[in-house]
Amino acid sequence: MKVFIAGANGKVGTILSGKLWGASGFSPVALIRDNLQQMKFTGLGVPSVLGDLEQGVSSFLTDLDAVVFTAGSGGHTGPDKTTDVDQNAAIKLIRDCEKAGVKRFVMVSAIGADPNSESTRIQHYLRAKGVADSRLRSSTLDYTILAPGTLINERGTGRVQVAEELGFHGYLPREDLADCIVECLRNFNTIGRTIQVVSGGEKLKDAFIGLVGGALPPIA
């Protein structure tokens, strides 16, 4: 399965790139923005392409089996950049995938993402994510939306709690989120689902099978 990673240079994207590169049946392609980032991925052994997500990357969407959107404007930017990246760039990529015939799309969102979020802390971010998620749900793509709790840099535990609505907000190591993305790509029963995920509970694979059913073989 050839997987295009939008946001590959971010913390989750970097971990995911390495995991897919080392996993049987996967071939990752990292979208990066400059030559310095390209050197980093060359060192990891992961193929990369230079492009700007905000300007569009339709020229790279040929001969792909799946796209993962794990890009984000980051906490150091203002609301305008959040709208540009987390909302508009995501929607543009969804639209370009529809045109290019790339069916499988995994979106990294967030617990609480909602176009009408009333959050007092990160309202603009959750609204931007919610708008992008809504566009994905209405698309023709075979989508999965992964909505983690607050991401932390601790080592992954391999144990998660998953549900369509958890009813609470927890934490999740970025490494575990990367493993959740891989599991979604492997398990086609996650298609058409929005899955909230936080740390704890069952072994990761068992948690997903318990929610959506047994895994189906990935595309070769």
C-alpha positions in Angstrom: 0.0 0.0 0.0 1.6 3.3 -1.1 0.7 6.0 1.4 1.1 9.7 1.0 1.7 11.5 4.3 0.7 15.2 4.4 2.4 16.7 7.5 5.2 14.2 7.4 7.7 16.6 9.0 5.6 17.0 12.1 6.1 14.9 15.2 3.3 12.4 14.4 4.1 12.4 10.7 7.8 11.6 11.3 7.0 8.7 13.6 4.3 7.4 11.2 6.8 7.6 8.2 9.3 5.4 10.1 6.6 2.9 11.2 5.2 2.6 7.7 8.7 2.3 6.1 9.4 -0.6 8.5 6.0 -2.3 8.2 5.3 -5.1 5.8 3.0 -4.1 2.9 3.4 -0.4 3.1 5.4 2.1 1.1 5.3 5.7 2.5 5.8 8.9 0.6 6.5 12.0 2.8 5.3 15.4 1.7 7.9 18.0 2.9 8.5 21.7 2.3 12.2 22.3 1.9 15.6 20.7 1.2 16.5 20.5 4.9 13.5 18.4 5.6 14.3 16.3 2.6 17.7 15.5 4.0 16.0 14.3 7.2 13.8 11.8 5.4 16.6 10.7 3.1 18.5 9.8 6.3 15.4 7.8 7.5 15.3 6.0 4.2 11.8 7.3 3.5 11.0 8.6 0.0 9.8 12.3 -0.1 8.5 14.9 -2.4 8.8 18.7 -2.1 5.5 20.5 -2.1 3.3 23.1 -0.4 0.1 21.7 1.0 -1.6 25.1 1.0 -0.8 25.6 -2.7 -2.0 22.1 -3.6 -0.2 18.8 -4.2 -2.4 17.3 -6.9 0.6 16.5 -9.1 1.8 14.0 -6.4 -1.5 12.0 -6.1 -0.9 9.5 -8.9 -0.3 5.8 -8.2 -1.3 6.1 -4.6 -3.4 3.8 -2.4 -4.0 6.1 0.5 -3.5 9.5 1.9 -3.0 10.4 5.6 -3.6 14.0 6.7 -1.6 14.7 9.9 -0.6 18.3 9.0 -1.3 21.2 11.4 -0.5 24.9 11.7 1.0 24.3 15.2 0.3 26.1 18.5 2.7 29.0 17.7 0.5 30.3 14.8 -2.6 32.5 14.8 -6.2 31.7 13.8 -5.6 32.7 10.1 -2.9 30.0 9.7 -5.1 27.5 11.5 -7.8 28.1 9.0 -5.3 28.0 6.1 -3.8 24.6 7.1 -6.1 22.6 9.4 -9.3 23.6 7.4 -8.6 24.9 3.9 -5.5 22.8 3.0 -7.3 19.7 4.3 -10.4 20.4 2.2 -8.2 21.1 -0.9 -6.5 17.7 -0.4 -9.8 15.9 0.0 -11.0 17.5 -3.2 -7.8 16.7 -5.1 -8.0 13.0 -3.9 -11.5 12.8 -5.3 -10.4 14.1 -8.6 -7.3 11.9 -8.7 -9.1 8.7 -7.7 -7.3 8.1 -4.5 -10.0 6.5 -2.4 -8.5 5.8 1.0 -8.1 8.8 3.3 -7.2 8.9 7.0 -7.7 12.2 8.8 -6.1 13.1 12.1 -8.6 15.3 13.8 -9.2 15.9 17.6 -11.7 15.1 20.2 -14.2 18.0 20.3 -13.7 18.9 16.6 -17.0 20.6 15.6 -17.8 23.4 13.2 -19.9 24.9 16.0 -17.5 24.2 18.9 -18.1 26.4 21.9 -14.8 25.5 23.5 -13.4 28.4 25.6 -9.8 27.3 25.0 -9.2 26.2 21.4 -12.5 27.1 19.8 -11.0 28.3 16.5 -8.9 25.1 16.1 -11.8 22.8 16.9 -14.1 24.6 14.5 -11.5 24.5 11.7 -11.0 20.8 12.3 -14.7 20.3 12.4 -15.3 22.0 9.1 -12.6 19.8 7.4 -14.1 16.6 9.0 -17.5 17.5 7.8 -16.2 17.9 4.2 -14.5 14.6 4.4 -17.7 12.8 5.6 -19.6 14.2 2.7 -16.9 13.2 0.2 -16.8 10.1 -2.0 -13.6 8.9 -0.2 -13.2 5.8 1.9 -12.4 7.8 5.0 -11.5 7.3 8.6 -11.3 10.2 11.0 -9.1 9.6 14.0 -9.8 12.0 16.9 -7.2 11.8 19.6 -7.2 13.5 23.0 -4.4 15.8 23.9 -1.2 14.6 22.3 1.9 14.1 24.5 5.6 13.2 23.7 5.8 10.3 26.0 6.7 6.8 24.8 3.8 4.8 23.5 2.1 2.3 25.7 0.5 0.2 23.0 -2.8 0.5 24.9 -5.7 2.7 24.0 -9.4 3.3 24.6 -11.4 3.8 21.4 -15.1 4.7 20.8 -17.2 6.8 18.4 -18.0 8.9 21.4 -15.8 8.4 24.5 -17.6 11.0 26.6 -14.4 12.3 28.1 -11.1 13.9 27.1 -7.8 12.2 27.9 -4.2 12.0 26.6 -2.4 10.0 23.9 1.3 9.6 23.2 2.1 10.6 19.6 3.7 7.2 19.0 0.4 5.5 19.9 -1.4 7.8 17.5 0.9 6.7 14.7 0.2 3.1 15.5 -3.5 3.9 15.4 -3.1 5.3 11.9 -1.3 2.2 10.8 -4.1 0.0 12.3 -6.8 2.1 10.4 -4.9 1.6 7.1 -4.8 -2.2 7.8 -8.3 -2.6 9.0 -10.8 -1.6 6.3 -13.7 -1.9 8.8 -12.6 1.5 10.1 -13.8 3.0 6.8 -16.7 5.5 7.3 -16.0 5.8 11.0 -15.0 8.7 13.3 -13.0 7.1 16.1 -12.0 8.9 19.3 -8.9 7.6 21.0 -7.0 8.2 24.3 -4.4 6.2 26.2 -5.2 3.2 28.4 -7.5 0.3 28.1 -6.8 -2.6 25.8 -4.0 -3.5 23.5 -4.3 -1.3 20.5 -5.2 -3.9 17.9 -7.7 -5.6 20.2 -9.3 -2.2 21.0 -9.9 -1.5 17.3 -11.2 -5.0 16.6 -13.5 -4.7 19.5 -14.9 -1.5 18.1 -15.2 -2.2 14.4 -14.6 -5.9 13.9 -11.8 -8.1 12.5 -9.1 -6.8 10.3 -9.3 -7.3 6.5 -6.1 -7.6 4.5 -4.6 -4.3 3.2 -4.3 -3.5 -0.5 -1.1 -5.0 -1.8 
